Amino acid sequence: MITLILGGFLTGTRAQNTPEGDRVVRAALTPFELRWKIESDAFVQFEQNLSSLQTAFVAGDQAKSTAYEALLQSAMRAKTDRIQAHSTPLSTEATARLAQMTQILRDFEGHAFQVGQTEVAAPYFKKLKDFYLFMEAEMDALDVEARQ
């Protein structure tokens, strides 16, 4: 039994039960698959947090607005760090996108949404949407890389 368990770890496979009770074995993720999963999860989470921030802001909930803005700032920092840490040289387009993303992150340093100040908040919501679009472009670039 121990040999079977160790063998599963050593071969880099995972086993999982399906709802039908069948046993499915999948190979471990490749480095690219892992990177794609991390990026896609981050993209979806950013989208959800942005939507939640907008909802909290419209509802006048300062505490939730502050919390979601902090989550978004953390996500922006993590995304720019991941791009900079990527081992392959960045394309001209990716370098320009990173510079714009970094500038948006800098614009949010020390910023806090104040509910009720819609005019002041509007440009910051636009910047968050721009960052989201840059993340989407990064996902598109990963899709292209996957097809090569």
C-alpha positions as CSV (number, residue, x, y, z in Angstrom):
1,M,0.0,0.0,0.0
2,I,2.8,2.4,0.9
3,T,4.6,1.6,-2.3
4,L,1.5,2.4,-4.3
5,I,1.1,5.8,-2.5
6,L,4.8,6.6,-2.9
7,G,4.6,5.5,-6.5
8,G,1.8,8.0,-7.2
9,F,3.8,10.8,-5.7
10,L,7.0,9.9,-7.5
11,T,5.4,9.6,-10.9
12,G,3.8,13.0,-10.6
13,T,0.2,11.9,-11.0
14,R,-3.0,12.7,-9.1
15,A,-5.9,10.5,-8.6
16,Q,-9.4,11.7,-8.1
17,N,-12.9,10.1,-7.7
18,T,-15.6,11.2,-10.1
19,P,-19.2,11.5,-9.1
20,E,-19.9,8.2,-10.7
21,G,-17.3,6.5,-8.4
22,D,-14.8,5.9,-11.2
23,R,-11.2,6.6,-10.4
24,V,-9.5,9.2,-12.8
25,V,-5.8,9.7,-12.8
26,R,-4.3,12.9,-14.3
27,A,-0.7,13.8,-14.9
28,A,0.6,16.7,-12.9
29,L,0.4,20.1,-14.5
30,T,3.2,21.3,-16.8
31,P,4.8,24.6,-15.9
32,F,2.9,26.3,-18.6
33,E,-0.4,24.8,-17.5
34,L,0.3,25.9,-13.9
35,R,1.1,29.4,-15.1
36,W,-2.1,29.5,-17.1
37,K,-4.1,28.3,-14.2
38,I,-2.6,30.9,-11.8
39,E,-3.2,33.7,-14.4
40,S,-6.8,32.6,-15.2
41,D,-7.7,32.3,-11.5
42,A,-6.2,35.7,-10.8
43,F,-8.1,37.2,-13.8
44,V,-11.5,35.8,-12.6
45,Q,-10.8,36.9,-9.0
46,F,-9.9,40.4,-10.2
47,E,-13.1,40.6,-12.2
48,Q,-15.2,39.4,-9.2
49,N,-13.5,41.8,-6.8
50,L,-14.0,44.8,-9.2
51,S,-17.6,44.0,-9.5
52,S,-18.0,43.7,-5.8
53,L,-16.2,47.0,-5.3
54,Q,-18.6,48.7,-7.7
55,T,-21.6,47.2,-5.9
56,A,-20.3,48.2,-2.5
57,F,-19.5,51.7,-3.7
58,V,-23.0,52.2,-5.2
59,A,-24.6,50.8,-2.0
60,G,-22.6,53.3,0.1
61,D,-20.7,50.6,2.0
62,Q,-17.4,52.2,2.9
63,A,-16.0,49.2,4.8
64,K,-16.6,46.8,1.9
65,S,-15.3,49.4,-0.6
66,T,-12.1,49.7,1.3
67,A,-11.7,46.0,1.6
68,Y,-12.3,45.3,-2.1
69,E,-10.0,48.1,-3.1
70,A,-7.2,46.6,-0.9
71,L,-7.8,43.2,-2.6
72,L,-7.6,44.8,-6.0
73,Q,-4.4,46.6,-5.2
74,S,-2.8,43.4,-3.9
75,A,-3.9,41.6,-7.1
76,M,-2.4,44.4,-9.3
77,R,0.9,44.2,-7.4
78,A,0.9,40.4,-7.7
79,K,0.2,40.6,-11.4
80,T,2.9,43.1,-12.2
81,D,5.3,41.1,-10.1
82,R,4.5,37.9,-12.0
83,I,5.0,39.6,-15.3
84,Q,8.4,41.0,-14.2
85,A,9.4,37.6,-12.9
86,H,8.5,35.7,-16.1
87,S,11.7,34.1,-17.4
88,T,11.3,34.8,-21.1
89,P,12.0,38.3,-22.5
90,L,8.9,40.4,-22.8
91,S,7.7,41.5,-26.2
92,T,7.5,45.2,-27.0
93,E,3.7,45.1,-26.6
94,A,4.0,43.2,-23.2
95,T,6.7,45.7,-22.0
96,A,4.4,48.6,-22.8
97,R,1.4,46.9,-21.2
98,L,3.5,46.3,-18.0
99,A,4.6,49.9,-17.9
100,Q,0.9,51.0,-18.1
101,M,-0.1,48.4,-15.5
102,T,2.7,49.6,-13.1
103,Q,1.5,53.2,-13.6
104,I,-2.0,52.3,-12.7
105,L,-0.7,50.5,-9.6
106,R,1.3,53.6,-8.6
107,D,-1.8,55.7,-9.0
108,F,-3.6,53.6,-6.4
109,E,-0.8,53.8,-3.8
110,G,-2.4,55.7,-0.9
111,H,-5.8,56.0,-2.6
112,A,-9.0,55.1,-0.9
113,F,-12.5,55.2,-2.5
114,Q,-14.8,57.5,-0.6
115,V,-18.5,56.4,-1.0
116,G,-20.6,59.3,-2.3
117,Q,-17.8,60.9,-4.2
118,T,-18.8,59.6,-7.6
119,E,-17.0,62.2,-9.7
120,V,-13.7,61.7,-7.8
121,A,-14.1,57.9,-8.0
122,A,-14.9,57.7,-11.8
123,P,-11.4,58.0,-13.1
124,Y,-10.2,55.4,-10.6
125,F,-12.9,53.0,-11.7
126,K,-11.7,53.6,-15.3
127,K,-8.2,52.8,-14.3
128,L,-9.3,49.5,-12.6
129,K,-11.2,48.7,-15.8
130,D,-8.1,49.5,-17.9
131,F,-6.0,47.2,-15.6
132,Y,-8.6,44.5,-16.1
133,L,-8.3,44.9,-19.9
134,F,-4.5,44.6,-19.7
135,M,-5.0,41.4,-17.7
136,E,-7.3,40.2,-20.4
137,A,-4.7,41.0,-23.1
138,E,-2.2,39.0,-21.0
139,M,-4.6,36.0,-21.0
140,D,-5.0,36.4,-24.8
141,A,-1.2,36.3,-25.1
142,L,-1.0,33.2,-23.0
143,D,-3.7,31.6,-25.3
144,V,-1.6,32.4,-28.3
145,E,1.5,31.0,-26.6
146,A,-0.4,27.8,-25.8
147,R,-1.2,27.3,-29.5
148,Q,2.4,27.6,-30.6
